[in-house]
Amino acid sequence: MSLKTALRRMKKKGLYYDIRSYRRFRKKLVVLSKNCPPKAMPVGQVIRTIRNWGIIGYLFNRYYMAHGECSVAEYVPENFYSWYLLSALNPKTTAHRVGDKRMLDILYPGTSPTFLIKSDGRWSFSEQAIDDAEAERMLLEHLPSAVVLKKPDSARGQDIYIFSEGESAELLDKARKLPDLCVQDYIHQDQALAVFHPASVNTIRVLTINFMGDIRILGAFVRFGVGDSVVDNVEAGGLCVHLDRYGHAAGPAIHKDGRSFTHHPDSQQAFSSLVVQHWSVLEEQVTELHRMTPDVGFIGWDFAVGEDRFWLLECNTGHPSLLYHQYQQAPLFGDMLPGLFRAVTGRAFLR
């Protein structure tokens, strides 16, 4: 048997998919296995789960079920989400355009703190081209209240630069060197979030789906920086706290290595006290924003909570992970899951 034939048969049987899944997601499985002792399933449920999700998906579900104390294997595994759902619902070209930070104020006017963008070395303001001298004048004009420079595709807390008063030379040097930029005002966040970790802007991630015109909020959490970090991303060492449907903290904070915290390790503020005020306003805002972008199925929205409004900082369309949304929670998709599963696989979901 040739290698090509063997690979084709493996792919047909699902083995190829599981091997690729294991190679990509083994680190996440290790973290889950350390913190979520696998939950035993009846034999019939094991068979149905493997038929639905494959072996790696079955492992994801065992760990999620154990930690979330859920009795059904209806958590969508990260590998299935990545290779089936995202590829089907987030067309690459459209998703890349929406996820480009320079597009925020164009797609969603008035929602973002963005005031300048730079593309291929050319500056623009309110979609109008401006020269370098005018751009640098505007940068310095904003500087007393701090300025944030981001690369259009920055992720995981990387490629984000914050400049304060007295750092004008450093600001201009960085702005001149980078050909593509999104420039934003620094957000002075609401005290309810600043009290946990004032050094970072602590943001809310809301994950939404648009499937056949049905737009839903799948989950939300708040991220907090730790130590002297000025970013709050979990992958950069921050913590995330789940929010329930009323905007209240739902459980302890989670670190990327699986550790949990009832209090912030720096401020000692109890996470149980966390409440996002005017949560219903944010729900309405994010639903309306997704309605303005109907061609993208999944969007992870990052908001900062200002003193009088919610500011949209980023739209994550490349791979807004399900992992931290599903950790400690019930399955996200509910009655949408069977139709979604059939749409992307052509098979019926086995319950």
Secondary structure, 3 states (H helix, E strand, C coil): CCHHHHHHHHHHHCHHHHHHHHHHHHHHHHHHHHHCCCCCCCHHHHHHHHHHHHHHHHHHHHHHHHHHCCCCCCCCCHHHHHHHHHHHHCCHHHHHHHHCHHHHHHHCCCCCCEEEEEECCEEEECCEEECHHHHHHHHHHHHHHCEEEECCCCCCCCCEEEECCCCHHHHHHHHHHCCCEEEEECCCECHHHHCCCCCCCCCEEEEEEEECCEEEEEEEEEEECCCCCCCCCHHHCCEEEEECCCCEECCCEECCCCCEECECCCCCCEHHHCECCCHHHHHHHHHHHHHCCCCCCEEEEEEEEECCCEEEEEEECCCCCCHHHHCCCCCCCHHHHHHHHHHHHCCCCCC
